[in-house]
Structures are given as structure tokens and as C-alpha cells.
Amino acid sequence: MRFSTVFPILASGTSILAAAIAPSQSNTCFDMNKGTCLGHNANATAALVAITNACAKVSACTPGQTGHRRTTVTGIVKGFPYTATLYVGDQCGGVATWSQDACVGLFKDFVDTRCEAQYPAGDDLFELGYQRATCDQSFVSFNFGG
């Protein structure tokens, strides 16, 4: 095989590999370089229940809507010493179509995934940390207390 044939194949293979490795972040409301990671973690299953409980308290959000009267909400699991705290701002934390799954995704992306890069712990543990969105002051936190 000639070099002129191999080079385009290698170049396209490298591009595909780079795209597969690069993290995807379509939500620009939160900044992956901001926020606080606490260097602690908790059982991921219980953490996701607490987070889901918080997200269930915000049933809807339409980006740009004002006067929504949303307040800070929390989610806990009885006997679990951690709390999920959530505030959803006027831009819905950068979520175009609000759903409970999208809300849980904010915690996964901007607390667990971001903090996991700093303090690797594994898939069975959820990182403790918090972050405020720059676009609308939305806030996600998974932290001590419960």
C-alpha cells in the first residue's frame, strides 16, 4: 500500500479516536473549570435517589421564563448523611428541554463527572461537590448533611 493511500486512512482514524475520547459538553451554562470538589464521595445508588428526590421538586422549566417563583430545593434519603441541593434559574441551568433525567444529568455532569476527574473514585461512588451556573445562577450540590 502506498503512503498516499495510508495517510488519509490514518488521519481519519485519528479524528474518530479524538472525537470518541473528547468529553462532550453541550451545556454552556455551567463551566467545567469552576465549582468546588470536596474530595469525598458517597454510595452512588443512594446519591442518585437523593438527587432524583430534589429534581422531582422542580417539575417544569422553560428557558427565559421569569417570575417562576422557584426556590432552592433539597433531596435526601432517610439515614443517608448527604443532601442534594438544587436551584433552577431563568435559563433552566442550560437545559433546553427540562425533565427529571435532564436535571439528574446536571448533577452527574457538573458534580460527579467534573469531580471524578479531580478525585477518581469509581462508578459505584458519587463525588461530593457543588457548582453555580454562570448563565442564570442555577445551583447543583451534592454534599454532607441529611
C-alpha positions, 0 to 999 in steps of 0.5 A: 500500500502506498503512503498516499493511500495510508495517510488519509486512512490514518488521519481519519482514524485519528479524528474518530479516536479524538472525537470518541475520547473528547468529553462532550459538553453541550451545556454552556451554562455551567463551566467545567473549570469552576465549582468546588470538589470536596474530595469525598464521595458517597454510595452512588445508588443512594446519591442518585435517589437523593438527587432524583428526590430534589429534581422531582421538586422542580417539575417544569422549566422553560428557558427565559421564563421569569417570575417562576417563583422557584426556590432552592430545593433539597433531596435526601434519603432517610439515614443517608448523611448527604443532601442534594441541593438544587436551584433552577434559574431563568435559563433552566441551568442550560437545559433546553428541554427540562425533565427529571433525567435532564436535571439528574444529568446536571448533577452527574455532569457538573458534580460527579463527572467534573469531580471524578476527574479531580478525585477518581473514585469509581462508578459505584461512588458519587463525588461530593461537590457543588457548582453555580451556573454562570448563565442564570445562577442555577445551583447543583450540590451534592454534599454532607448533611441529611 
